[in-house]
Amino acid sequence: TQVWPDARTDRLEWLLYEQLGGYGSPGIAFFVHDCVGIGNETQGVNFGAEWLRNAYHDMSTADTIAGTGGLDGSIIYELDRAENVGHAFLETRDSFSGLVTTRSSLADLYALGAVFAVGACSNGSMILPLRAGRIDAREAGPSGVPEPQQDLATHTASFARQGFNATEMIELVACGHTIGGVHGIDFPEIVPFVSNGDPDDEHTSTFDTTTRFFENKVATEFISNTTKNPLVSGANVTTRSDERIFNSDGRVTMRKLAESNDYFTSRCSTLLERMLNTVSKEVVLTEPIDYYPVKPRAAQVDINANGTMTFSGVIRVEDALLTSPNTQVRLHFVPRNGSQCSDATPCSVTNGISGNFEHATCVYTKCPATFSFFEYSLVVSSEQGASSFMVEIVDGDTGASVIHDNNGNGFPTGESLQPQYKLSTQETFLIPGPDNTFESKQQLNLTVAVLNAEQFTNVTAIFYEHKIPGINTGGWTTESVELTLSRKVEGTNFTFYTTSYSRMFNDPIGAHPFDLVATGPGR
Ligand code: HEM
């Protein structure tokens, strides 16, 4: 039921569902394939566990009565605290900070990481719903992550502040402590650290016998008194926080969790989802992000010199809709004036689709959807144009055809205001800096096409800059630049506007997105 496009969710939808091999996918989920991912089980590094613990630590300083804190990325400013010991938090920041944009906050990416972790560690049995809209903190928040040497009353009060009652505390700790373990390198007072000559060995004592599987062994081994969980049976009694918590209701809750793995995973799904959705009162989260069965990607509209225009891009199609090997994907563009197409005014891409050139799938086997990609390109007269298009999928064997119309809206082309990438350039040059040095400067020479420009008084580009040069996670400043009318494109109702925008070099220009806005009477 999602209608495309949706600025709040589309980027996260891409990261969430094109996990591996997608169109331009960064493949971040690969970090947690098989749960341990790019970690090293022998040395005790489990990336899935790191991403889940990271989300909990970021969230656990929330005050749900006051409506402050929660999953807000503030942990990146809190790494020097004793309650956040271990390299997991720095590693998680460095894994995700490069993906922060104006449309994917670090806090949303941390939630995505936890969703990937639980998905990978349960091999796709537990897919937590992901909502978007978390707002990144700009500074450290209060402290208050639970620590193992604290007593039961402190933990119970801490979980109550986080929004979890005493039973939920037991459950949530069990859900967290079913993967990974305690690293002697960081907690030598819990797991004695005796060097074995391997500088990378973290001396990890796992919470249960299956560190890489999200299941109820943490509970079954506790109930059968065979657990090696160092927070239950470690030599240091003071740091046996799991023992105190798991026993706090006479083992009633742990027994229930031990009796049924389905019950365990269902309680964990509920509570982990709530954990990820614990946000400050200003935040309005979206609905859970579903995948688009059909999604336009990399759409581009070029105004040509000969009175024509070219619509091109890629259509991502869920494999379940490609019912036979020769299934065809056809696009039908709706002319701007809403008229029907004819042989004289073609508006379909019936061929020219070059077929699957990439395939997107999950890091775990129970993947909710896999996708194929189809390229398209259609030239029509600029007068005819196209306001939207429909996607028709024609079964290669039976010829049966299904139209996908974006829930009745068509897929909008956005032709009335489009950057002209073919006419835009970017360059880097050196300018003299202080003390006979040189600094490099980037310049974007941007051309934008505006349809019926007489309806608009201003055409503006809004550029986003990192507040802290080169640092993705420090927030954004915006700069609005009014574009200058360049020329009307002959034989069309399009007008080109241009601007040159330059900045001191700190990142590849691709990391600097911009929005375009045209304003005028009634628009
Ligand atoms: C009273 C509450 C809690 C205490 C005192 C506590 C304490 C700890 C400690 C001392 C470690 C070892 C960390 C390391 O060596 O790197 C740990 C690991 C972990 N914790 Fe907790 N924890 C609590 C609750 C939670 C909750 C609610 C979750 C998530 C829902 C969670 C998730 C994890 C995970 C996944 C690990 C393994 C990390 C790894 O292997 O890298 N913890 N916890």
Residues whose N, C-alpha, C, O or C-beta is under 5 A from the ligand:
A	BS01	HEM	N46 A49 E50 L52 R53 Y56 V85 G86 P146 E147 P148 H155 L172 V173 C175 G176 H177 I179 G180 G181 V182 H183 D186 S241
